[in-house]
Amino acid sequence: MKNNNNQWASKIGFLLATAGAAIGLGNLWKFPYLMGKNGGFPFLLAYLFFILILGIPVMITEMSIGRMSRHNPVKAYEIINPRAKIVGILGVLSAFLILSYYSVIGGWMLKYFFSYLTTFNAPESFEAFISSPVEPIVWHFIFMLLTGVICFFGVSGIEKASKIMMPTLFVLIIIIIIRGLTLPEAGEGLKFIFKPNFGNFTFDSINTALSQVFYSLSLCMGITITYGSYLSKKENIEKSCLNVALLDTCMAILAGIAIFPAVFSFGLEPGQGPSLIFGTLPKVFASMSGGSIFALLFFLIMFFAALTSAIALLEVSTSFTIDSLKWDRKKSIGILTIVIFFLGIFSSLSFGPLADVSILGYTFFDFIGMITDNILLPLGGIFMCYYVGWKWDTTKLIDEMESSGHPFKLKKIWLFCIKYITPVLVLIVTVTGFINIYIKIIG
């Protein structure tokens, strides 16, 4: 048994923490934008289909392995097969690297929130802010410090923070939605997201929906295994995974309803990426009656979304160092927070002094994202399907699912997916990722 033998105190605490881990910055902005760009409602249907045949089966697998083993991802997979620990290693490494640049973006959210809190205005220039060699690093440090402090208190700290942040996030996003829908031409934003446009729904749209599921639910990052290892034997894993997927999807759709009516009301381009959030939307808020208040609430939402995901990413590495390296939590949090902070400095500087420094044509910030999104995570998914679906006795996982006293109603569908369907889908994500890398390098 692992030394870090904590357990979720309540079902709702576990559900909110796990959903918070999945609901991140990319999901809140990127999903509704992809929906609008790729045909609206048909894209949503494709996304929900892949949630069912890829997202939920993998979540069930990871959560069950975590609870069964009571160990971090590396040890958990090693129990299945000594060679399968490569899946856990890839997951822990991915979580570690992702947090290094994710914290930089979280720092941007903090900067904008405090700017509205203290001056009622956004910084004058987003580009000038992120290209600064010092200020973004200071906010990156504060964000990592907050993440470390919450994780320092273990499962109890994560659960208490999630119980505050997730309901608050939901309430705030509803307030933003109500205000946005009162703007002129707000209906155009809803049409962008929901109106069926089969002319924009192509094969690439299907692949995009597939890839978005993989990253939206934080699959193969070790998060679900880590959180599952703290889960009571009484909990219904099947129902929990369905609820997390539902919350994650609903929050992404609500985010789109909150953002895009305002974007279209002011005649803005919806596909601007980070510049939409940090450069364009502040101008929209400045033009609204009471805009500073709504901007403050908006960036508080984004900060909470970033922090809940960051907590989960740090907990993956923390669980590994406690369980496998035998560090105590204090030492683990201290060392990991410092190392991740210093690694993140290079990502922050890639928008300023290191902007001209490239690795295979990528800035340091983009390179870390490419390594995790296109290589480590998909490879982890392929190995997971191989070792769990083909090299392991899957009846052990089914027994774990039903040890709670709840029948595993989807066990035949789960087994078929994890052996045949999921590996093919993950392989598509992996091959697509390598193709994108190849195009980037030769381009």
C-alpha positions in Angstrom: 0.0 0.0 0.0 1.2 3.5 -0.7 2.3 5.8 2.1 0.1 8.5 0.9 -3.0 6.7 1.9 -5.5 9.5 1.7 -9.1 9.2 0.6 -11.8 11.5 -0.7 -14.0 12.5 2.1 -17.2 12.7 0.0 -18.5 11.6 -3.3 -19.3 15.2 -4.4 -15.8 16.2 -3.5 -14.3 13.5 -5.7 -16.6 14.3 -8.5 -15.9 18.1 -8.4 -12.1 17.5 -8.1 -12.1 15.1 -11.1 -14.3 17.3 -13.2 -12.2 20.3 -12.3 -9.1 18.4 -13.5 -10.7 17.9 -16.9 -12.3 21.4 -17.2 -9.3 23.5 -18.2 -8.5 26.6 -20.2 -8.3 24.9 -23.5 -11.6 23.2 -23.0 -13.4 26.4 -22.0 -12.3 28.3 -25.0 -11.2 25.8 -27.6 -14.1 23.4 -27.6 -16.9 25.9 -28.4 -14.7 27.5 -31.0 -14.0 24.1 -32.7 -17.7 23.4 -32.5 -18.5 26.6 -34.4 -15.7 26.2 -36.9 -16.5 22.5 -37.7 -20.2 22.5 -38.4 -21.8 23.3 -35.0 -24.3 20.7 -33.9 -22.9 17.8 -36.1 -19.5 18.4 -34.5 -21.1 18.2 -31.0 -22.7 14.9 -32.0 -19.3 13.5 -33.2 -17.7 14.7 -30.0 -20.3 13.0 -27.8 -20.0 9.8 -29.8 -16.2 9.7 -29.2 -16.8 10.6 -25.6 -18.9 7.3 -25.4 -16.5 5.0 -27.3 -13.2 6.5 -26.3 -13.4 8.9 -23.4 -15.6 7.0 -21.0 -13.9 3.5 -21.6 -10.5 5.0 -21.0 -11.7 6.9 -17.9 -13.2 3.7 -16.5 -10.0 1.8 -17.1 -7.8 4.4 -15.5 -10.0 5.0 -12.5 -10.5 1.3 -11.8 -6.7 0.7 -12.1 -6.1 3.5 -9.7 -8.6 2.3 -7.1 -7.6 -1.3 -7.4 -3.8 -0.6 -7.0 -4.0 2.3 -4.5 -0.7 3.4 -6.2 0.6 6.1 -8.5 0.4 5.6 -12.3 3.8 3.9 -12.6 3.3 1.4 -9.9 -0.3 0.9 -10.8 0.6 -0.2 -14.4 3.5 -2.3 -13.1 1.0 -4.4 -11.2 -0.7 -5.2 -14.5 2.5 -6.0 -16.2 6.1 -5.1 -15.3 6.6 -3.7 -18.8 3.3 -1.7 -18.6 4.9 0.8 -16.3 6.0 2.7 -19.4 2.3 3.8 -19.6 2.6 5.3 -16.1 6.0 6.9 -16.8 4.6 8.6 -20.0 1.6 9.9 -18.0 3.6 11.3 -15.1 6.1 12.9 -17.5 3.3 14.4 -19.5 1.6 15.9 -16.4 5.0 17.3 -15.3 5.8 18.9 -18.6 2.2 20.2 -19.3 2.1 22.0 -15.9 5.4 23.8 -16.7 3.7 25.8 -19.5 0.2 25.6 -18.2 1.3 27.5 -15.1 2.5 30.3 -17.4 -0.9 30.7 -18.9 -2.4 30.5 -15.4 -0.2 33.4 -14.4 -1.6 35.4 -17.3 -5.1 34.8 -15.9 -4.0 35.9 -12.5 -2.5 39.1 -13.9 -5.7 40.1 -15.7 -7.9 39.2 -12.7 -5.8 41.4 -10.4 -5.6 44.2 -13.0 -9.4 44.4 -13.1 -9.6 44.0 -9.3 -7.2 46.9 -8.7 -7.6 49.3 -11.7 -10.9 48.1 -13.3 -9.0 47.8 -16.5 -7.0 45.2 -18.5 -3.2 45.8 -19.1 -2.7 48.1 -22.0 -1.1 45.5 -24.3 -1.3 41.8 -24.1 1.7 41.4 -26.4 3.8 43.8 -24.3 2.9 42.0 -21.1 3.8 38.4 -22.3 7.0 39.6 -24.0 8.3 41.2 -20.8 11.2 39.2 -19.4 10.1 39.6 -15.7 6.4 40.3 -15.0 4.9 37.1 -16.5 7.5 35.0 -14.6 6.4 36.7 -11.4 2.8 35.8 -12.0 3.8 32.3 -13.1 5.6 31.9 -9.8 2.5 33.1 -7.8 0.3 30.6 -9.7 2.7 27.7 -9.1 2.9 28.7 -5.4 -0.9 28.6 -5.1 -1.0 25.3 -6.8 1.7 23.9 -4.5 0.0 25.2 -1.3 -3.3 23.5 -2.1 -1.6 20.2 -3.0 0.5 20.5 0.2 -2.6 19.7 2.2 -3.2 16.5 0.2 -6.5 15.1 -0.8 -8.3 17.1 1.8 -6.9 20.4 0.5 -7.7 19.4 -3.1 -11.2 18.4 -2.2 -12.0 21.6 -0.2 -10.6 23.8 -2.9 -12.6 22.0 -5.6 -15.8 22.3 -3.5 -15.4 26.1 -3.5 -14.0 26.7 -7.0 -16.2 24.5 -9.1 -19.6 25.6 -7.9 -18.4 29.2 -8.0 -17.2 28.7 -11.5 -20.6 27.4 -12.5 -22.5 30.3 -10.9 -20.1 32.9 -12.5 -20.4 31.5 -15.9 -24.2 31.6 -15.7 -24.0 35.3 -14.8 -21.7 36.0 -17.8 -24.2 34.1 -20.0 -27.1 36.2 -18.9 -25.2 39.4 -19.6 -23.9 38.2 -22.9 -27.3 37.1 -24.2 -28.7 40.6 -23.6 -26.2 42.1 -26.1 -27.3 43.1 -29.6 -26.9 40.4 -32.2 -26.0 37.9 -29.5 -28.0 35.3 -31.4 -25.2 35.2 -34.0 -22.9 33.8 -31.5 -25.3 31.0 -30.6 -25.7 30.2 -34.3 -21.9 30.0 -34.7 -21.8 27.3 -32.0 -25.0 25.3 -32.6 -26.4 25.9 -36.1 -25.8 22.8 -38.2 -23.5 23.6 -41.1 -22.7 20.4 -42.9 -20.6 22.3 -45.4 -18.0 22.8 -42.6 -18.3 19.3 -41.2 -15.6 17.3 -43.0 -13.3 14.4 -42.3 -11.0 16.8 -40.6 -13.8 17.8 -38.3 -14.3 14.2 -37.2 -10.6 13.9 -36.5 -10.7 17.2 -34.6 -13.6 15.9 -32.4 -11.7 12.7 -31.7 -8.5 14.6 -30.7 -10.5 17.0 -28.5 -12.0 14.2 -26.5 -8.6 12.8 -25.8 -7.3 16.0 -24.4 -10.5 17.4 -22.9 -10.9 14.6 -20.5 -7.2 14.6 -19.5 -6.8 11.0 -20.7 -3.5 9.1 -20.1 -2.0 12.0 -18.0 -2.1 9.9 -14.9 -4.7 12.2 -13.4 -7.6 9.7 -13.3 -5.4 6.9 -12.0 -4.1 9.2 -9.2 -7.5 10.5 -8.2 -8.9 7.0 -8.5 -6.3 5.7 -6.1 -7.9 7.9 -3.4 -11.4 6.6 -4.1 -13.5 4.6 -1.7 -14.3 1.0 -2.7 -18.0 1.9 -2.2 -18.1 4.3 -5.1 -19.7 3.4 -8.4 -16.9 4.1 -10.9 -19.1 3.6 -14.0 -21.5 6.3 -12.8 -18.7 8.6 -11.7 -17.1 8.5 -15.1 -20.4 9.3 -16.8 -20.9 12.2 -14.5 -17.5 13.7 -15.0 -17.8 13.4 -18.8 -21.2 15.1 -18.6 -20.0 17.9 -16.4 -16.9 18.5 -18.6 -19.0 18.7 -21.8 -21.7 20.9 -20.2 -19.1 23.3 -18.9 -17.5 23.6 -22.3 -20.8 24.3 -24.0 -21.7 26.9 -21.3 -18.3 28.6 -21.9 -19.1 28.9 -25.5 -22.5 30.5 -24.7 -20.8 32.9 -22.3 -18.0 34.0 -24.8 -19.3 34.0 -28.4 -22.5 36.0 -28.1 -20.3 38.9 -27.0 -17.7 38.2 -29.7 -20.3 38.3 -32.4 -22.2 41.2 -30.9 -19.1 43.4 -31.4 -18.3 42.0 -34.8 -15.1 40.2 -33.8 -13.2 37.3 -35.3 -13.8 34.2 -33.1 -10.7 32.2 -34.1 -8.0 34.4 -32.6 -6.8 32.0 -29.9 -5.2 33.5 -26.8 -5.4 37.0 -28.3 -9.2 36.7 -28.2 -9.2 36.1 -24.4 -6.5 38.5 -23.5 -6.5 41.1 -26.2 -10.0 41.3 -27.8 -12.4 40.4 -25.0 -11.1 43.1 -22.7 -12.0 45.7 -25.4 -15.5 44.1 -25.5 -15.9 44.4 -21.7 -14.7 48.0 -21.9 -17.5 48.8 -24.2 -20.2 47.2 -22.0 -22.2 48.8 -19.3 -20.6 47.4 -16.1 -18.0 45.7 -18.3 -15.2 45.9 -15.6 -17.3 43.8 -13.2 -18.1 41.2 -15.9 -14.4 41.1 -16.9 -13.4 40.5 -13.3 -15.8 37.6 -13.1 -14.7 36.2 -16.5 -11.0 36.1 -15.5 -11.9 34.6 -12.1 -13.7 31.8 -14.0 -10.6 31.2 -16.2 -8.3 31.4 -13.2 -10.4 28.8 -11.3 -10.4 26.5 -14.4 -6.7 26.8 -14.7 -6.0 26.2 -11.0 -8.2 23.1 -10.7 -6.4 21.5 -13.7 -3.0 22.6 -12.4 -3.7 21.0 -9.0 -4.5 17.7 -10.6 -1.3 17.8 -12.8 0.9 18.5 -9.8 -0.8 15.8 -7.7 0.2 13.2 -10.4 3.9 14.0 -9.9 3.5 14.3 -6.2 1.8 10.9 -5.9 4.7 9.4 -7.9 7.5 10.9 -5.7 5.7 9.9 -2.5 4.8 6.4 -3.6 7.9 5.4 -5.7 10.7 7.7 -4.4 9.5 7.5 -0.8 9.6 11.3 -0.3 7.2 12.9 2.1 4.6 15.3 0.8 6.4 18.4 2.1 9.6 17.4 0.2 7.7 16.4 -2.9 5.7 19.6 -3.2 8.7 21.8 -2.5 11.0 20.2 -5.0 8.4 19.7 -7.7 7.0 23.2 -7.5 10.5 24.7 -7.7 11.6 22.5 -10.7 8.4 23.1 -12.6 8.6 26.8 -12.0 12.1 27.0 -13.4 11.2 24.9 -16.4 8.3 27.1 -17.0 10.5 30.2 -17.2 11.7 29.0 -20.6 8.2 28.8 -21.8 7.4 32.3 -20.5 10.6 33.7 -22.1 9.7 32.1 -25.5 7.2 35.0 -26.0 10.0 37.6 -25.3 13.8 37.2 -25.1 13.7 33.6 -26.4 11.2 34.2 -29.1 13.7 33.6 -31.9 15.1 30.4 -30.3 13.5 27.4 -31.9 13.6 23.6 -31.5 12.6 21.8 -34.7 10.8 25.0 -35.8 9.0 25.4 -32.5 9.4 27.9 -29.7 10.2 26.3 -26.3 6.5 26.9 -25.3 5.1 25.2 -28.4 7.8 22.5 -28.3 6.7 21.3 -24.9 3.1 21.3 -26.0 3.9 19.4 -29.1 5.9 16.7 -27.2 3.1 16.1 -24.7 0.1 16.4 -27.0 1.4 14.7 -30.1 3.8 12.1 -28.7 3.7 11.2 -25.0 0.0 11.2 -24.4 -1.0 9.3 -27.6 1.8 6.7 -27.1 0.6 6.2 -23.5 -2.8 5.6 -24.9 -1.7 3.0 -27.3 0.4 1.1 -24.7 -2.5 1.3 -22.3 -4.9 -0.4 -24.7 -2.3 -3.1 -25.5 -1.4 -4.0 -21.9 -4.9 -3.7 -20.5 -6.9 -5.0 -23.4 -4.6 -7.8 -24.6 -1.9 -8.7 -22.1 -4.0 -8.5 -18.9 -6.8 -10.5 -17.4 -9.6 -7.9 -17.8 -11.9 -9.8 -15.5 -9.7 -8.3 -12.7 -10.8 -4.8 -13.7 -14.4 -6.0 -14.0 -14.2 -7.5 -10.5 -12.8 -4.2 -9.2 -15.7 -2.3 -10.8 -18.3 -4.6 -9.2 -16.6 -4.7 -5.8 -18.6 -1.6 -4.9 -21.8 -3.7 -5.0 -22.9 -2.0 -8.2 -23.1 -4.1 -11.4 -20.9 -3.0 -14.3 -23.6 -2.6 -16.8 -21.3 -1.5 -19.7 -18.7 -4.3 -19.2 -19.3 -5.9 -22.6 -19.3 -2.6 -24.4 -16.2 -1.5 -22.4 -14.3 -4.7 -23.2 -15.1 -4.4 -26.9 -14.0 -0.8 -27.0 -10.8 -1.2 -25.0 -9.7 -4.2 -27.1 -10.8 -3.0 -30.6 -12.3 0.4 -30.9 -10.2 2.6 -28.6 -6.8 1.4 -29.9 -7.7 2.3 -33.4 -9.0 5.8 -32.4 -5.8 6.4 -30.3 -3.7 5.3 -33.2 -5.4 7.9 -35.4 -4.7 10.6 -32.9 -1.0 9.5 -32.7 -0.5 9.2 -36.5 -2.2 12.6 -37.0 0.1 14.1 -34.4 3.3 12.8 -36.1 2.0 14.0 -39.5 1.5 17.5 -38.0 5.1 17.4 -36.6 6.4 16.3 -40.0 4.6 19.1 -41.8 5.8 21.6 -39.3 9.5 20.5 -39.6 9.6 20.4 -43.4 7.4 23.6 -43.7 
